[in-house]
C-alpha cells in the first residue's frame, strides 16, 4: 500500500485513511508436500475526484517495479492487483 500511495501522492492524489484501503488475500497450495504461497491478490479501493481516475490507473500500472515487497517475491509468487475507484463525495 505504501509504494502505491507514494506514486499516487506524486500525482497529487490523496490517500487518507478514509479514502484508501486494500484487501489482500492469498492462495496457498501443496507443492510436493510443502505448503507454499503461490498467489497474492490485492484489491485497492480509492475515493477520488473523477478527473484523477486516469492518473490513478497509471499509478497502479507503474508502482510494482518500485515496491520492495513485490520485487522480493516476483518470480516466486504471482501478484494480482486491481483498483476499484469511487467518486469522492463533495
The first five atom37 places (N, CA, C, CB, O) and aatype in JSON, in Angstrom:
{
  "aatype": [20, 20, 20, 20, 20, 20, 20, 20, 20, 20, 20, 20, 20, 20, 20, 20, 20, 20, 20, 20, 20, 20, 20, 20, 20, 20, 20, 20, 20, 20, 20, 20, 20, 20, 20, 20, 20, 20, 20, 20, 20, 20, 20, 20, 20, 20, 20, 20, 20, 20, 20, 20, 20, 20, 20, 20, 20, 20, 20, 20, 20, 20, 20, 20, 20, 20, 20, 20, 20, 20, 20, 20, 20, 20, 20, 20, 20, 20, 20, 20, 20, 20, 20, 20, 20, 20, 20, 20, 20, 20],
  "atom_mask": [
    [1, 1, 1, 1, 1],
    [1, 1, 1, 1, 1],
    [1, 1, 1, 1, 1],
    [1, 1, 1, 1, 1],
    [1, 1, 1, 1, 1],
    [1, 1, 1, 1, 1],
    [1, 1, 1, 1, 1],
    [1, 1, 1, 1, 1],
    [1, 1, 1, 1, 1],
    [1, 1, 1, 1, 1],
    [1, 1, 1, 1, 1],
    [1, 1, 1, 1, 1],
    [1, 1, 1, 1, 1],
    [1, 1, 1, 1, 1],
    [1, 1, 1, 1, 1],
    [1, 1, 1, 1, 1],
    [1, 1, 1, 1, 1],
    [1, 1, 1, 1, 1],
    [1, 1, 1, 1, 1],
    [1, 1, 1, 1, 1],
    [1, 1, 1, 1, 1],
    [1, 1, 1, 1, 1],
    [1, 1, 1, 1, 1],
    [1, 1, 1, 1, 1],
    [1, 1, 1, 1, 1],
    [1, 1, 1, 1, 1],
    [1, 1, 1, 1, 1],
    [1, 1, 1, 1, 1],
    [1, 1, 1, 1, 1],
    [1, 1, 1, 1, 1],
    [1, 1, 1, 1, 1],
    [1, 1, 1, 1, 1],
    [1, 1, 1, 1, 1],
    [1, 1, 1, 1, 1],
    [1, 1, 1, 1, 1],
    [1, 1, 1, 1, 1],
    [1, 1, 1, 1, 1],
    [1, 1, 1, 1, 1],
    [1, 1, 1, 1, 1],
    [1, 1, 1, 1, 1],
    [1, 1, 1, 1, 1],
    [1, 1, 1, 1, 1],
    [1, 1, 1, 1, 1],
    [1, 1, 1, 1, 1],
    [1, 1, 1, 1, 1],
    [1, 1, 1, 1, 1],
    [1, 1, 1, 1, 1],
    [1, 1, 1, 1, 1],
    [1, 1, 1, 1, 1],
    [1, 1, 1, 1, 1],
    [1, 1, 1, 1, 1],
    [1, 1, 1, 1, 1],
    [1, 1, 1, 1, 1],
    [1, 1, 1, 1, 1],
    [1, 1, 1, 1, 1],
    [1, 1, 1, 1, 1],
    [1, 1, 1, 1, 1],
    [1, 1, 1, 1, 1],
    [1, 1, 1, 1, 1],
    [1, 1, 1, 1, 1],
    [1, 1, 1, 1, 1],
    [1, 1, 1, 1, 1],
    [1, 1, 1, 1, 1],
    [1, 1, 1, 1, 1],
    [1, 1, 1, 1, 1],
    [1, 1, 1, 1, 1],
    [1, 1, 1, 1, 1],
    [1, 1, 1, 1, 1],
    [1, 1, 1, 1, 1],
    [1, 1, 1, 1, 1],
    [1, 1, 1, 1, 1],
    [1, 1, 1, 1, 1],
    [1, 1, 1, 1, 1],
    [1, 1, 1, 1, 1],
    [1, 1, 1, 1, 1],
    [1, 1, 1, 1, 1],
    [1, 1, 1, 1, 1],
    [1, 1, 1, 1, 1],
    [1, 1, 1, 1, 1],
    [1, 1, 1, 1, 1],
    [1, 1, 1, 1, 1],
    [1, 1, 1, 1, 1],
    [1, 1, 1, 1, 1],
    [1, 1, 1, 1, 1],
    [1, 1, 1, 1, 1],
    [1, 1, 1, 1, 1],
    [1, 1, 1, 1, 1],
    [1, 1, 1, 1, 1],
    [1, 1, 1, 1, 1],
    [1, 1, 1, 1, 1]
  ],
  "atom_positions": [
    [[0.82, -1.2, 0.0], [0.0, 0.0, 0.0], [0.86, 1.25, 0.0], [-0.93, 0.0, 1.2], [0.51, 2.25, -0.63]],
    [[1.96, 1.2, 0.7], [2.78, 2.38, 0.85], [3.4, 2.85, -0.45], [3.85, 2.12, 1.84], [3.44, 4.05, -0.72]],
    [[3.89, 1.93, -1.27], [4.51, 2.33, -2.52], [3.48, 2.91, -3.47], [5.22, 1.14, -3.18], [3.74, 3.94, -4.11]],
    [[2.32, 2.28, -3.59], [1.27, 2.83, -4.44], [0.84, 4.2, -3.91], [0.06, 1.88, -4.51], [0.62, 5.12, -4.69]],
    [[0.73, 4.35, -2.59], [0.36, 5.64, -2.02], [1.38, 6.72, -2.38], [0.23, 5.52, -0.48], [1.01, 7.86, -2.66]],
    [[2.66, 6.36, -2.39], [3.7, 7.32, -2.74], [3.58, 7.74, -4.21], [5.1, 6.73, -2.47], [3.74, 8.91, -4.54]],
    [[3.3, 6.78, -5.09], [3.13, 7.11, -6.5], [1.88, 7.96, -6.7], [3.05, 5.82, -7.36], [1.9, 8.91, -7.48]],
    [[0.82, 7.64, -6.0], [-0.41, 8.45, -6.07], [-0.14, 9.87, -5.56], [-1.54, 7.8, -5.24], [-0.61, 10.84, -6.15]],
    [[0.62, 9.99, -4.48], [0.95, 11.32, -3.94], [1.72, 12.14, -4.96], [1.77, 11.19, -2.65], [1.52, 13.35, -5.06]],
    [[2.59, 11.49, -5.71], [3.32, 12.18, -6.76], [2.41, 12.73, -7.85], [4.34, 11.26, -7.36], [2.78, 13.65, -8.58]],
    [[1.22, 12.15, -7.96], [0.22, 12.62, -8.92], [-0.83, 13.5, -8.24], [-0.46, 11.43, -9.6], [-1.87, 13.8, -8.82]],
    [[-0.54, 13.92, -7.01], [-1.42, 14.8, -6.24], [-2.76, 14.14, -5.9], [-1.68, 16.09, -7.02], [-3.79, 14.81, -5.8]],
    [[-2.74, 12.81, -5.71], [-3.94, 12.08, -5.3], [-3.76, 11.72, -3.83], [-4.17, 10.78, -6.18], [-2.8, 11.05, -3.45]],
    [[-4.68, 12.17, -3.01], [-4.58, 11.96, -1.57], [-5.01, 10.54, -1.2], [-5.44, 12.99, -0.83], [-5.92, 9.97, -1.8]],
    [[-4.33, 9.99, -0.19], [-4.62, 8.63, 0.25], [-4.87, 8.59, 1.76], [-3.46, 7.69, -0.11], [-4.33, 7.74, 2.47]],
    [[-5.69, 9.51, 2.22], [-6.05, 9.49, 3.63], [-6.77, 8.18, 3.96], [-6.94, 10.7, 3.98], [-7.31, 7.52, 3.08]],
    [[-6.78, 7.83, 5.24], [-7.34, 6.57, 5.69], [-8.8, 6.38, 5.26], [-7.24, 6.48, 7.2], [-9.21, 5.25, 4.98]],
    [[-9.57, 7.45, 5.21], [-10.97, 7.31, 4.84], [-11.17, 7.25, 3.31], [-11.79, 8.46, 5.41], [-12.3, 7.11, 2.84]],
    [[-10.08, 7.36, 2.55], [-10.17, 7.33, 1.09], [-9.47, 6.15, 0.44], [-9.6, 8.59, 0.54], [-9.71, 5.86, -0.73]],
    [[-8.61, 5.47, 1.18], [-7.71, 4.5, 0.56], [-7.58, 3.27, 1.46], [-6.33, 5.13, 0.31], [-7.32, 3.39, 2.65]],
    [[-7.75, 2.1, 0.87], [-7.57, 0.86, 1.62], [-7.25, -0.28, 0.67], [-8.82, 0.53, 2.46], [-7.36, -0.12, -0.55]],
    [[-6.87, -1.4, 1.22], [-6.58, -2.57, 0.39], [-7.07, -3.82, 1.11], [-5.06, -2.68, 0.07], [-6.93, -3.95, 2.33]],
    [[-7.64, -4.72, 0.34], [-7.98, -6.05, 0.83], [-7.02, -7.01, 0.16], [-9.5, -6.42, 0.53], [-6.9, -7.04, -1.07]],
    [[-6.34, -7.8, 0.96], [-5.31, -8.7, 0.44], [-5.67, -10.13, 0.81], [-3.91, -8.33, 0.99], [-5.98, -10.43, 1.96]],
    [[-5.63, -11.0, -0.19], [-5.83, -12.43, 0.04], [-4.69, -13.17, -0.64], [-7.22, -12.9, -0.51], [-3.94, -12.6, -1.44]],
    [[-4.56, -14.42, -0.31], [-3.53, -15.22, -0.94], [-3.98, -16.65, -1.12], [-2.25, -15.18, -0.13], [-4.92, -17.12, -0.47]],
    [[-3.3, -17.33, -2.01], [-3.57, -18.74, -2.24], [-2.37, -19.53, -1.78], [-3.89, -19.02, -3.74], [-1.22, -19.2, -2.08]],
    [[-2.66, -20.6, -1.04], [-1.62, -21.49, -0.55], [-1.89, -22.86, -1.15], [-1.59, -21.55, 1.02], [-3.01, -23.37, -1.08]],
    [[-0.86, -23.45, -1.74], [-1.01, -24.75, -2.4], [0.03, -25.72, -1.87], [-0.9, -24.6, -3.93], [1.08, -25.33, -1.35]],
    [[-0.28, -26.99, -2.03], [0.66, -28.05, -1.67], [1.64, -28.23, -2.82], [-0.1, -29.38, -1.35], [1.25, -28.6, -3.92]],
    [[2.89, -27.97, -2.55], [3.94, -28.17, -3.55], [4.86, -29.28, -3.07], [4.74, -26.84, -3.81], [5.8, -29.05, -2.31]],
    [[4.58, -30.48, -3.52], [5.37, -31.66, -3.15], [5.43, -31.85, -1.64], [6.77, -31.55, -3.71], [6.5, -32.11, -1.07]],
    [[4.28, -31.71, -0.99], [4.18, -31.94, 0.44], [4.51, -30.74, 1.31], [5.07, -33.04, 0.8], [4.48, -30.84, 2.54]],
    [[4.83, -29.62, 0.7], [5.15, -28.4, 1.44], [4.14, -27.33, 1.05], [6.61, -27.92, 1.16], [3.91, -27.1, -0.14]],
    [[3.55, -26.68, 2.04], [2.62, -25.6, 1.73], [3.4, -24.39, 1.24], [1.76, -25.24, 2.98], [4.41, -24.0, 1.82]],
    [[2.9, -23.81, 0.15], [3.62, -22.71, -0.5], [2.62, -21.63, -0.9], [4.42, -23.21, -1.74], [1.57, -21.93, -1.47]],
    [[2.94, -20.37, -0.6], [2.13, -19.25, -1.08], [2.4, -19.13, -2.58], [2.46, -17.9, -0.32], [3.54, -18.94, -2.99]],
    [[1.36, -19.24, -3.38], [1.54, -19.2, -4.83], [0.97, -17.94, -5.46], [0.89, -20.41, -5.46], [1.35, -17.59, -6.58]],
    [[0.07, -17.27, -4.76], [-0.6, -16.12, -5.35], [-0.98, -15.13, -4.27], [-1.84, -16.56, -6.13], [-1.45, -15.51, -3.2]],
    [[-0.78, -13.85, -4.55], [-1.24, -12.77, -3.68], [-2.16, -11.89, -4.52], [-0.02, -11.95, -3.08], [-1.8, -11.45, -5.61]],
    [[-3.35, -11.64, -4.0], [-4.35, -10.83, -4.69], [-4.61, -9.58, -3.86], [-5.68, -11.64, -4.91], [-4.96, -9.66, -2.69]],
    [[-4.42, -8.42, -4.48], [-4.61, -7.15, -3.79], [-5.71, -6.36, -4.51], [-3.27, -6.34, -3.73], [-5.62, -6.11, -5.71]],
    [[-6.72, -5.99, -3.78], [-7.8, -5.16, -4.33], [-7.77, -3.84, -3.56], [-9.22, -5.87, -4.21], [-8.14, -3.77, -2.39]],
    [[-7.33, -2.79, -4.26], [-7.28, -1.46, -3.68], [-8.63, -0.77, -3.87], [-6.13, -0.62, -4.31], [-9.28, -0.96, -4.9]],
    [[-9.03, 0.01, -2.9], [-10.2, 0.87, -3.02], [-9.73, 2.3, -2.79], [-11.34, 0.47, -2.01], [-9.01, 2.59, -1.83]],
    [[-10.16, 3.19, -3.68], [-9.72, 4.57, -3.61], [-10.88, 5.5, -3.95], [-8.52, 4.81, -4.56], [-11.54, 5.33, -4.97]],
    [[-11.1, 6.47, -3.07], [-12.09, 7.52, -3.35], [-11.33, 8.74, -3.84], [-12.96, 7.86, -2.07], [-10.37, 9.19, -3.2]],
    [[-11.76, 9.27, -4.99], [-11.05, 10.38, -5.58], [-11.95, 11.12, -6.55], [-9.77, 9.91, -6.28], [-12.96, 10.57, -6.99]],
    [[-11.59, 12.36, -6.9], [-12.36, 13.08, -7.9], [-12.26, 12.37, -9.25], [-11.86, 14.55, -8.03], [-11.22, 11.79, -9.58]],
    [[-13.32, 12.41, -10.02], [-13.37, 11.71, -11.3], [-12.22, 12.1, -12.23], [-14.69, 11.98, -11.99], [-11.7, 11.27, -12.97]],
    [[-11.83, 13.36, -12.19], [-10.79, 13.83, -13.09], [-9.4, 13.25, -12.78], [-10.73, 15.34, -13.04], [-8.47, 13.42, -13.57]],
    [[-9.25, 12.59, -11.65], [-7.96, 11.98, -11.29], [-7.91, 10.48, -11.57], [-7.68, 12.23, -9.82], [-6.9, 9.83, -11.28]],
    [[-8.95, 9.93, -12.13], [-9.0, 8.48, -12.34], [-7.91, 7.97, -13.28], [-10.36, 8.09, -12.89], [-7.3, 6.94, -13.0]],
    [[-7.66, 8.67, -14.35], [-6.62, 8.21, -15.29], [-5.25, 8.22, -14.63], [-6.61, 9.09, -16.55], [-4.45, 7.31, -14.84]],
    [[-4.96, 9.25, -13.84], [-3.7, 9.28, -13.1], [-3.6, 8.11, -12.13], [-3.56, 10.61, -12.33], [-2.52, 7.53, -11.97]],
    [[-4.7, 7.75, -11.49], [-4.71, 6.62, -10.56], [-4.45, 5.31, -11.31], [-6.05, 6.54, -9.8], [-3.72, 4.45, -10.82]],
    [[-5.04, 5.16, -12.48], [-4.79, 3.95, -13.3], [-3.32, 3.85, -13.68], [-5.68, 3.96, -14.57], [-2.73, 2.77, -13.63]],
    [[-2.75, 4.97, -14.06], [-1.33, 4.99, -14.42], [-0.46, 4.62, -13.22], [-0.93, 6.37, -14.97], [0.54, 3.91, -13.37]],
    [[-0.83, 5.11, -12.05], [-0.07, 4.79, -10.83], [-0.12, 3.28, -10.57], [-0.63, 5.57, -9.61], [0.9, 2.68, -10.23]],
    [[-1.29, 2.68, -10.71], [-1.42, 1.23, -10.49], [-0.56, 0.46, -11.49], [-2.89, 0.79, -10.61], [0.06, -0.54, -11.13]],
    [[-0.52, 0.93, -12.71], [0.26, 0.24, -13.74], [1.76, 0.36, -13.54], [-0.11, 0.77, -15.09], [2.52, -0.42, -14.13]],
    [[2.21, 1.32, -12.73], [3.65, 1.58, -12.66], [4.3, 1.33, -11.3], [3.9, 2.96, -13.04], [5.53, 1.34, -11.22]],
    [[3.54, 1.12, -10.24], [4.16, 1.11, -8.91], [4.9, -0.17, -8.56], [3.11, 1.34, -7.89], [5.82, -0.13, -7.73]],
    [[4.55, -1.31, -9.15], [5.14, -2.58, -8.72], [6.66, -2.62, -8.87], [4.53, -3.71, -9.52], [7.34, -3.23, -8.04]],
    [[7.2, -2.01, -9.89], [8.66, -2.05, -10.06], [9.39, -1.23, -9.0], [9.04, -1.55, -11.46], [10.6, -1.35, -8.85]],
    [[8.65, -0.4, -8.26], [9.24, 0.39, -7.18], [9.02, -0.23, -5.8], [8.67, 1.79, -7.2], [9.6, 0.23, -4.82]],
    [[8.19, -1.25, -5.72], [7.77, -1.82, -4.43], [8.76, -2.88, -3.95], [6.35, -2.44, -4.56], [8.92, -3.92, -4.59]],
    [[9.43, -2.63, -2.81], [10.4, -3.6, -2.3], [9.78, -4.98, -2.02], [11.03, -3.07, -1.04], [10.39, -6.0, -2.33]],
    [[8.6, -5.01, -1.46], [7.96, -6.3, -1.15], [7.66, -7.07, -2.43], [6.66, -6.09, -0.34], [7.96, -8.26, -2.52]],
    [[7.07, -6.4, -3.4], [6.75, -7.06, -4.66], [8.03, -7.54, -5.35], [5.97, -6.12, -5.59], [8.08, -8.67, -5.84]],
    [[9.04, -6.7, -5.39], [10.27, -7.07, -6.07], [10.97, -8.25, -5.38], [11.2, -5.88, -6.12], [11.74, -8.97, -6.02]],
    [[10.7, -8.44, -4.1], [11.31, -9.54, -3.36], [10.69, -10.89, -3.72], [11.17, -9.3, -1.87], [11.33, -11.93, -3.56]],
    [[9.44, -10.89, -4.2], [8.76, -12.17, -4.45], [8.37, -12.4, -5.91], [7.53, -12.25, -3.6], [7.98, -13.51, -6.27]],
    [[8.47, -11.38, -6.75], [8.14, -11.57, -8.17], [9.03, -12.66, -8.73], [8.31, -10.23, -8.97], [10.24, -12.68, -8.5]],
    [[8.43, -13.56, -9.45], [9.15, -14.72, -9.98], [8.9, -15.96, -9.14], [10.63, -14.42, -10.04], [9.07, -17.08, -9.61]],
    [[8.51, -15.76, -7.88], [8.21, -16.87, -6.99], [6.71, -16.94, -6.66], [9.02, -16.74, -5.7], [6.14, -18.02, -6.53]],
    [[6.11, -15.78, -6.54], [4.7, -15.69, -6.17], [4.01, -14.78, -7.19], [4.51, -15.14, -4.7], [4.49, -13.68, -7.48]],
    [[2.9, -15.24, -7.73], [2.13, -14.43, -8.66], [1.44, -13.31, -7.89], [1.09, -15.29, -9.43], [0.84, -13.55, -6.84]],
    [[1.51, -12.1, -8.4], [0.86, -10.95, -7.77], [-0.21, -10.42, -8.71], [1.9, -9.83, -7.41], [0.07, -10.05, -9.85]],
    [[-1.44, -10.38, -8.23], [-2.56, -9.8, -8.97], [-3.02, -8.58, -8.2], [-3.74, -10.83, -9.15], [-3.12, -8.61, -6.98]],
    [[-3.3, -7.5, -8.92], [-3.78, -6.3, -8.24], [-4.81, -5.6, -9.12], [-2.61, -5.34, -7.9], [-4.76, -5.66, -10.35]],
    [[-5.74, -4.94, -8.46], [-6.75, -4.16, -9.17], [-7.13, -2.97, -8.3], [-7.99, -5.03, -9.51], [-6.92, -2.95, -7.09]],
    [[-7.71, -1.99, -8.96], [-8.07, -0.75, -8.28], [-9.55, -0.45, -8.54], [-7.18, 0.43, -8.76], [-9.97, -0.26, -9.68]],
    [[-10.33, -0.42, -7.47], [-11.71, 0.0, -7.54], [-11.77, 1.47, -7.15], [-12.63, -0.88, -6.62], [-11.31, 1.85, -6.07]],
    [[-12.34, 2.28, -8.02], [-12.4, 3.71, -7.74], [-13.84, 4.14, -7.51], [-11.77, 4.52, -8.9], [-14.77, 3.66, -8.17]],
    [[-13.99, 5.04, -6.56], [-15.29, 5.57, -6.18], [-15.2, 7.1, -6.18], [-15.76, 5.02, -4.79], [-14.19, 7.67, -5.76]],
    [[-16.26, 7.74, -6.64], [-16.26, 9.2, -6.63], [-16.18, 9.72, -5.2], [-17.51, 9.75, -7.32], [-16.86, 9.22, -4.31]],
    [[-15.35, 10.7, -5.01], [-15.2, 11.35, -3.71], [-16.42, 12.24, -3.47], [-13.88, 12.17, -3.63], [-16.71, 13.11, -4.29]],
    [[-17.12, 12.03, -2.36], [-18.28, 12.89, -2.07], [-17.83, 14.34, -1.89], [-19.02, 12.4, -0.8], [-16.77, 14.62, -1.31]],
    [[-18.63, 15.24, -2.37], [-18.27, 16.66, -2.27], [-18.72, 17.24, -0.95], [-18.87, 17.46, -3.41], [-18.49, 18.42, -0.68]]
  ]
}
